[in-house]
Amino acid sequence: MEMFLEGLRDEMSPALENMRKLSDEYGPAMFSFLEEMGPAFGEMLDQVKDWTAYRPPEILPNGDIILRKKVPSDTVPDPDPEVAPQVKTDPPTGQIDL
């Protein structure tokens, strides 16, 4: 078991080192961003109850981010399984050999 854990540690070491470097590089900026934007983001989460009712965010050329609500044509209604679609067809012509 000890050999297994040593091998796992040796294999994971480079990935963990890369994660540490990323954390050192981006950690302060992320902390600052969350500290500044956290309250506004929390407010938005409180207001938006159903994220499936919105299209993906768009970033405008000026840097603004907008969330557009889906319009009814964006969504496909679920068919009612109890109601079969009414399709009118003409009666067959000619003869059918049985």
C-alpha positions in Angstrom: 0.0 0.0 0.0 2.9 2.3 0.8 4.4 1.9 -2.7 1.0 2.7 -4.2 0.8 6.0 -2.2 4.4 6.9 -3.1 3.7 6.3 -6.8 0.5 8.4 -6.6 2.3 11.2 -4.8 5.1 11.1 -7.5 2.5 11.2 -10.3 0.5 14.0 -8.7 3.4 16.2 -7.7 3.8 18.1 -11.0 0.0 18.8 -11.2 -0.1 20.0 -7.6 2.9 22.2 -8.2 1.2 23.8 -11.2 -1.9 24.4 -9.2 0.1 26.1 -6.5 1.7 28.4 -9.1 -1.7 29.2 -10.5 -3.0 30.0 -7.1 0.0 32.2 -6.3 -0.5 34.0 -9.7 -4.3 34.4 -9.8 -5.2 34.1 -6.1 -4.9 37.8 -5.2 -6.8 39.0 -8.3 -9.6 36.5 -7.7 -9.8 37.5 -4.1 -10.0 41.2 -5.1 -12.7 40.4 -7.7 -14.8 38.4 -5.3 -14.5 41.1 -2.6 -15.6 43.8 -5.0 -18.2 41.9 -7.1 -19.4 39.4 -4.5 -22.3 41.4 -3.1 -23.6 42.3 -6.6 -23.3 38.7 -7.7 -25.2 37.6 -4.7 -28.0 40.1 -5.4 -28.2 38.8 -9.0 -28.4 35.2 -7.7 -31.3 36.2 -5.4 -33.2 37.8 -8.3 -32.8 35.1 -10.9 -34.7 32.0 -9.8 -34.6 29.9 -13.0 -31.4 30.1 -15.0 -32.9 28.0 -17.7 -35.2 30.9 -18.6 -32.2 32.9 -19.8 -29.9 32.7 -22.8 -26.1 32.5 -22.3 -24.5 35.8 -21.2 -23.3 38.2 -23.9 -20.3 40.5 -23.6 -20.9 43.8 -25.4 -18.0 45.7 -27.1 -18.0 48.2 -24.2 -17.5 45.3 -21.7 -21.0 45.2 -20.4 -22.4 41.8 -19.8 -26.1 41.2 -20.5 -28.4 38.4 -19.7 -31.4 38.1 -22.1 -34.6 36.2 -21.2 -35.6 33.5 -23.6 -38.6 34.3 -25.7 -41.3 31.7 -26.2 -40.0 30.9 -29.7 -36.6 30.0 -28.1 -38.1 27.2 -26.1 -39.7 24.0 -27.5 -42.9 23.1 -25.6 -43.2 19.6 -24.3 -45.8 17.7 -26.3 -48.8 16.5 -24.3 -48.5 12.7 -24.4 -52.3 12.2 -24.0 -53.1 14.4 -27.0 -52.1 12.8 -30.3 -51.6 15.3 -33.2 -54.5 15.5 -35.6 -53.1 14.7 -39.1 -55.5 14.8 -42.0 -54.7 12.5 -44.9 -56.4 11.8 -48.2 -57.9 8.3 -48.5 -55.6 5.9 -50.5 -56.3 5.6 -54.2 -56.1 2.5 -56.4 -56.3 -1.1 -55.3 -54.3 -3.0 -52.8 -53.5 -6.7 -53.3 -53.8 -8.7 -50.2 
